C-alpha cells in the first residue's frame, strides 16, 4: 500500500534534480544547491549510486584541505533520450544522455514521397542507427513536426513506440525551437516565436512555460489571419512555399526563395515582394502584440534573414500603431539541429519528472 511521500523521499529527489541540472559537480556544490546537511547529501548520493543514477569520478584539484573531493556525475548507463526534428526538407535525430550532453546527431534530407508507414519505418531506422552508441535504456523520444505532419502522425508514433518500447511525444517544431531559446535564457517570461520555413508555424510561452493547445490546430495563425496584402494570408507570405509562389506571380523567375536576395534591389518586382513581406511581418507581430502582449518576439527559419533585412522598417511601422513595441529578434539556428535540441530538452524534462515521481511514491 502506498503512503504519502516522506521527507527522505523529497530530499533524494532534490539531490537528483541538482545532479541532473549541474553535473559534474562536487559534494560541496551539491550541499550549496540543496541546502541539505553533509550527512544527508552523502546518504542520498549513496542511494542514487545504488540506483545507477549517479557515479563518482575524477578529483577536484581545487580542493585544498582534507580528503580529495570527487565529482558526481550522471553515468551514460542511466539512459538516454532522443530529440527529432522532422521537417519538410531536413530531418535531424539527436541523442543525449540524461544530463543533456550529446551522444551523437545526424542531419539528413527528409524522405520524400513515402506513405505514413514507409516514413515511420525510415525514421525508425534512423533513430536506431543514431542511437547505436548510446548506453542504458531509451527513456523518451520527442519528435518535433510541422503542423500538417503532426495531424496525421499517429502511425509514426505507434510504430516507433511499438518497435523501440519507448514513450514518444509529438510536439510542434516551433514549440521545440522556442524551448531551445528558453533553455539558454532563464529570464525570458512571455514570448512568441514565428518559424518561417516551408510553412509558417507559431509558438508562445507564458512565465517561461510553453503554451499548449487542446488540438493540433493550436498555433496555426498563418492560415486564418490575413497579411494586409490583398487576400494573402500570413501563410502565403511568411512561408518559403507561399512567398516563392507570390514572387513568381510578380514575374521573378526563382528556383528557390533564398535566391530572392540576389535579385536587383531596385527592380520593381523585387521591391513589391519585399514590401509585401514587410507588411506581413508587421501584421504578424501586431496581431500577437495586441492579443498576447509578449515581451519578446523571435523569428527563426529559412526566411529569417529576410526579417533581419526589413526589421528596421518593421519596428518603425509598429511604433506608429502600438504604444509599446515588443523586442523583436532574429535568432540564428542550425537547420534541423536547433529544433532537435529543443525536442531533446522536452524529453529530458519528462524523464526527470518521472524519476522524481518514482522517488516520491513511497511504498
C-alpha positions as CSV (number, residue, x, y, z in Angstrom):
1,X,0.0,0.0,0.0
2,X,1.3,3.4,-1.0
3,X,1.6,6.2,1.6
4,X,2.4,9.9,1.3
5,X,6.0,10.7,0.3
6,X,8.3,11.2,3.3
7,X,10.9,13.9,3.9
8,X,13.5,11.3,2.9
9,X,11.8,10.8,-0.5
10,X,11.8,14.5,-1.1
11,X,15.4,15.0,-0.2
12,X,16.5,12.2,-2.5
13,X,14.5,13.8,-5.3
14,X,16.1,17.2,-4.6
15,X,19.6,15.7,-4.8
16,X,18.9,14.0,-8.1
17,X,17.4,17.2,-9.5
18,X,20.6,19.1,-8.6
19,X,22.8,16.4,-10.1
20,X,20.8,16.3,-13.4
21,X,20.9,20.1,-13.7
22,X,24.6,20.7,-13.0
23,X,26.7,17.6,-13.1
24,X,29.6,17.1,-12.9
25,X,29.7,18.8,-9.6
26,X,31.3,18.3,-6.2
27,X,29.5,17.3,-3.0
28,X,30.3,20.8,-1.7
29,X,28.4,22.3,-4.6
30,X,25.6,19.8,-4.1
31,X,25.2,20.9,-0.5
32,X,25.1,24.5,-1.6
33,X,22.4,23.8,-4.2
34,X,20.2,21.6,-2.0
35,X,20.9,23.3,1.4
36,X,21.0,19.9,3.0
37,X,23.5,18.7,5.6
38,X,26.7,17.0,4.5
39,X,25.5,13.7,6.1
40,X,22.1,13.9,4.4
41,X,23.7,14.5,1.0
42,X,26.2,11.7,1.5
43,X,23.3,9.2,2.3
44,X,21.3,10.3,-0.7
45,X,24.2,10.2,-3.1
46,X,24.9,6.6,-1.9
47,X,21.3,5.7,-2.6
48,X,21.4,7.2,-6.1
49,X,24.7,5.4,-6.8
50,X,23.0,2.2,-5.9
51,X,20.1,3.1,-8.2
52,X,22.6,3.6,-11.0
53,X,21.8,7.3,-11.5
54,X,25.0,8.8,-10.0
55,X,28.7,7.9,-10.2
56,X,31.8,9.4,-8.6
57,X,34.7,10.2,-10.9
58,X,37.7,12.5,-11.2
59,X,39.2,14.6,-8.4
60,X,38.6,18.3,-7.8
61,X,42.2,19.7,-8.0
62,X,40.9,23.0,-6.4
63,X,40.1,21.3,-3.1
64,X,43.0,22.2,-0.7
65,X,42.3,20.6,2.7
66,X,41.2,17.2,3.9
67,X,40.1,14.3,1.8
68,X,40.3,14.9,-2.0
69,X,36.9,15.8,-3.4
70,X,35.5,13.8,-6.3
71,X,33.0,14.9,-8.9
72,X,29.5,13.5,-9.0
73,X,28.1,12.8,-12.5
74,X,25.3,11.0,-14.3
75,X,26.5,7.8,-16.0
76,X,25.8,7.0,-19.5
77,X,24.3,3.8,-18.4
78,X,21.4,5.7,-16.7
79,X,19.8,6.1,-20.1
80,X,19.4,8.5,-23.0
81,X,16.7,10.5,-24.8
82,X,16.2,11.2,-28.5
83,X,15.1,14.5,-30.0
84,X,13.9,14.5,-33.5
85,X,13.3,17.4,-35.9
86,X,11.3,16.1,-38.9
87,X,10.9,18.9,-41.3
88,X,9.7,19.0,-44.9
89,X,13.3,19.2,-46.2
90,X,15.6,18.2,-43.4
91,X,15.5,15.6,-40.6
92,X,17.8,15.6,-37.6
93,X,18.0,12.9,-34.9
94,X,19.8,13.9,-31.7
95,X,20.7,11.5,-28.9
96,X,21.8,12.9,-25.5
97,X,22.5,11.4,-22.1
98,X,20.3,12.3,-19.1
99,X,22.5,15.3,-18.4
100,X,21.7,16.6,-21.9
101,X,25.1,16.0,-23.3
102,X,25.2,15.0,-26.9
103,X,26.0,11.4,-27.7
104,X,25.5,11.8,-31.5
105,X,23.4,13.5,-34.1
106,X,22.7,13.1,-37.8
107,X,21.2,15.5,-40.3
108,X,19.8,14.1,-43.5
109,X,17.4,15.1,-46.2
110,X,13.8,14.2,-45.3
111,X,12.2,11.2,-47.0
112,X,10.0,12.4,-49.9
113,X,7.1,10.7,-51.4
114,X,6.7,7.9,-48.9
115,X,3.3,7.0,-47.2
116,X,2.9,7.1,-43.5
117,X,4.1,3.6,-42.9
118,X,7.2,3.9,-45.1
119,X,8.0,7.3,-43.4
120,X,7.7,5.7,-40.0
121,X,10.0,2.8,-40.9
122,X,12.5,5.2,-42.4
123,X,12.5,7.4,-39.3
124,X,12.7,4.3,-37.0
125,X,15.8,3.0,-38.8
126,X,17.4,6.5,-38.5
127,X,16.7,6.6,-34.7
128,X,18.1,3.1,-34.2
129,X,21.3,3.8,-36.2
130,X,21.9,7.2,-34.4
131,X,21.3,5.6,-31.0
132,X,23.7,2.7,-31.6
133,X,26.5,4.0,-29.4
134,X,24.2,5.2,-26.6
135,X,24.2,3.4,-23.3
136,X,21.4,2.4,-20.9
137,X,17.7,2.4,-21.7
138,X,16.0,4.7,-24.2
139,X,13.8,6.6,-21.8
140,X,12.0,9.1,-24.1
141,X,11.6,10.2,-27.7
142,X,10.3,13.7,-28.6
143,X,9.6,14.3,-32.2
144,X,9.1,17.9,-33.4
145,X,7.0,18.1,-36.5
146,X,5.4,20.7,-38.8
147,X,1.7,21.2,-38.0
148,X,0.4,19.4,-41.1
149,X,2.6,16.4,-40.5
150,X,1.7,16.3,-36.8
151,X,-2.1,16.0,-37.5
152,X,-1.5,12.6,-39.2
153,X,1.4,11.3,-37.2
154,X,-0.4,8.5,-35.3
155,X,1.1,5.7,-37.4
156,X,4.6,7.2,-36.9
157,X,4.1,7.4,-33.1
158,X,2.6,3.9,-32.8
159,X,5.4,2.4,-35.0
160,X,8.3,3.8,-33.0
161,X,6.7,3.2,-29.6
162,X,6.0,-0.4,-30.5
163,X,9.3,-1.3,-32.0
164,X,11.6,0.6,-29.6
165,X,9.4,0.1,-26.5
166,X,9.9,3.8,-25.6
167,X,7.5,6.6,-25.0
168,X,7.1,9.0,-27.9
169,X,5.8,12.6,-27.6
170,X,4.9,14.7,-30.6
171,X,5.1,18.4,-30.5
172,X,5.2,21.3,-32.9
173,X,8.5,22.4,-34.4
174,X,8.0,26.0,-33.4
175,X,7.5,24.9,-29.7
176,X,10.7,22.9,-29.8
177,X,12.6,25.8,-31.3
178,X,11.2,28.2,-28.6
179,X,12.1,25.6,-25.9
180,X,15.7,25.7,-27.0
181,X,15.8,29.5,-26.6
182,X,14.2,29.3,-23.2
183,X,16.8,26.7,-22.1
184,X,19.6,29.2,-22.9
185,X,17.9,32.2,-21.2
186,X,16.0,31.7,-17.9
187,X,15.0,35.3,-17.7
188,X,12.5,35.0,-20.6
189,X,8.9,35.3,-19.3
190,X,6.3,35.9,-22.0
191,X,7.5,35.4,-25.6
192,X,6.3,34.4,-29.1
193,X,8.2,32.6,-31.8
194,X,7.4,32.5,-35.6
195,X,9.1,29.8,-37.6
196,X,9.3,30.9,-41.2
197,X,10.1,27.7,-43.1
198,X,8.3,25.6,-45.7
199,X,5.2,26.5,-43.7
200,X,4.6,29.2,-41.1
201,X,4.3,27.9,-37.5
202,X,4.0,29.7,-34.2
203,X,4.7,29.0,-30.5
204,X,4.4,31.1,-27.3
205,X,5.3,30.9,-23.7
206,X,3.9,32.4,-20.5
207,X,6.0,32.7,-17.4
208,X,8.7,30.7,-19.2
209,X,6.3,27.8,-19.8
210,X,5.4,26.7,-23.4
211,X,1.7,27.3,-24.2
212,X,-0.2,24.2,-25.3
213,X,-3.5,23.9,-27.1
214,X,-6.2,21.3,-27.0
215,X,-5.8,20.3,-30.6
216,X,-3.1,20.3,-33.3
217,X,-4.8,23.4,-34.8
218,X,-3.2,25.5,-32.0
219,X,-0.6,27.8,-33.3
220,X,-1.7,27.9,-37.0
221,X,-2.2,31.6,-37.2
222,X,-0.9,31.7,-40.7
223,X,-3.9,30.1,-42.3
224,X,-6.6,32.2,-40.6
225,X,-5.0,35.7,-40.4
226,X,-4.6,38.0,-43.3
227,X,-1.3,39.7,-44.1
228,X,-2.6,43.1,-45.1
229,X,-1.6,42.5,-48.7
230,X,-4.7,41.8,-50.8
231,X,-6.2,38.5,-50.0
232,X,-2.9,36.9,-48.9
233,X,-2.8,35.2,-45.6
234,X,0.2,35.2,-43.3
235,X,0.9,31.7,-44.6
236,X,1.0,33.0,-48.1
237,X,3.8,35.5,-47.4
238,X,5.7,34.1,-44.3
239,X,6.4,30.6,-45.5
240,X,9.0,29.7,-48.1
241,X,6.4,27.9,-50.3
242,X,3.9,30.8,-50.1
243,X,6.5,33.6,-50.7
244,X,8.0,31.8,-53.6
245,X,4.6,31.5,-55.2
246,X,3.9,35.2,-54.6
247,X,7.3,36.2,-56.1
248,X,6.8,34.1,-59.2
249,X,3.4,35.7,-59.6
250,X,5.2,39.1,-59.7
251,X,7.5,37.9,-62.6
252,X,10.5,36.8,-60.6
253,X,12.0,33.6,-62.1
254,X,13.2,31.9,-58.9
255,X,14.1,28.3,-58.3
256,X,14.3,28.8,-54.5
257,X,13.1,31.7,-52.4
258,X,16.7,32.1,-51.0
259,X,17.6,33.4,-54.5
260,X,15.4,36.5,-53.8
261,X,18.4,38.2,-52.1
262,X,20.4,38.0,-55.3
263,X,17.8,39.9,-57.3
264,X,18.5,43.6,-58.2
265,X,17.2,45.6,-55.2
266,X,15.9,48.4,-57.5
267,X,13.8,46.1,-59.6
268,X,10.1,46.8,-59.3
269,X,9.1,43.1,-58.8
270,X,11.7,42.7,-56.0
271,X,10.6,45.8,-54.3
272,X,7.0,44.7,-54.4
273,X,7.8,41.3,-52.9
274,X,9.9,42.8,-50.1
275,X,7.1,45.4,-49.4
276,X,4.6,42.6,-49.1
277,X,6.9,40.6,-46.8
278,X,7.4,43.6,-44.6
279,X,3.7,44.2,-44.3
280,X,3.1,40.6,-43.4
281,X,5.8,40.7,-40.7
282,X,4.2,43.9,-39.3
283,X,0.8,42.2,-39.3
284,X,2.1,39.1,-37.5
285,X,3.9,41.0,-34.8
286,X,0.9,43.4,-34.4
287,X,-1.5,40.5,-34.0
288,X,0.4,38.8,-31.2
289,X,1.3,42.1,-29.5
290,X,-2.4,43.0,-29.0
291,X,-3.6,39.5,-28.1
292,X,-0.7,38.0,-26.1
293,X,1.3,41.1,-25.1
294,X,4.7,39.3,-25.3
295,X,7.9,40.9,-24.1
296,X,9.9,39.3,-26.9
297,X,9.1,38.1,-30.4
298,X,11.5,35.7,-32.1
299,X,11.9,34.8,-35.8
300,X,13.6,31.7,-36.9
301,X,13.7,29.5,-40.1
302,X,14.7,29.8,-43.7
303,X,13.1,33.2,-44.2
304,X,14.6,34.8,-41.0
305,X,17.5,36.5,-43.0
306,X,14.8,38.5,-44.8
307,X,13.3,39.5,-41.5
308,X,16.7,40.8,-40.5
309,X,16.8,42.9,-43.7
310,X,13.4,44.5,-43.1
311,X,13.5,44.7,-39.3
312,X,14.2,48.5,-39.0
313,X,11.2,49.3,-41.2
314,X,9.0,46.8,-39.3
315,X,9.9,48.4,-36.0
316,X,9.2,51.9,-37.4
317,X,5.7,50.9,-38.6
318,X,4.9,49.1,-35.4
319,X,5.9,52.2,-33.3
320,X,3.2,54.1,-35.2
321,X,0.4,51.8,-34.1
322,X,1.5,50.2,-30.8
323,X,2.0,52.0,-27.5
324,X,4.9,49.6,-26.7
325,X,6.7,47.6,-29.4
326,X,7.9,44.2,-28.1
327,X,11.5,43.3,-28.6
328,X,12.0,41.6,-32.0
329,X,14.9,39.3,-32.6
330,X,16.1,37.1,-35.4
331,X,17.7,34.1,-33.8
332,X,20.3,32.2,-35.8
333,X,19.8,28.4,-35.6
334,X,21.3,25.4,-37.2
335,X,18.7,23.9,-39.6
336,X,17.4,20.7,-38.1
337,X,19.7,20.5,-35.1
338,X,18.4,23.5,-33.1
339,X,14.8,22.1,-33.2
340,X,16.0,18.6,-32.3
341,X,17.8,20.1,-29.3
342,X,14.6,21.7,-28.2
343,X,12.8,18.4,-28.6
344,X,15.6,16.7,-26.5
345,X,15.2,19.3,-23.8
346,X,11.5,18.4,-23.6
347,X,12.4,14.7,-23.3
348,X,14.9,15.4,-20.5
349,X,12.2,17.3,-18.6
350,X,9.8,14.4,-18.9
351,X,12.4,11.8,-17.8
352,X,13.4,14.0,-14.8
353,X,9.8,14.4,-13.8
354,X,9.2,10.6,-13.9
355,X,12.3,9.9,-11.9
356,X,11.3,12.4,-9.3
357,X,7.8,10.9,-9.2
358,X,9.1,7.4,-8.7
359,X,11.1,8.6,-5.7
360,X,8.1,10.2,-4.2
361,X,5.9,7.1,-4.5
362,X,6.7,5.7,-1.1
363,X,5.6,2.1,-0.5
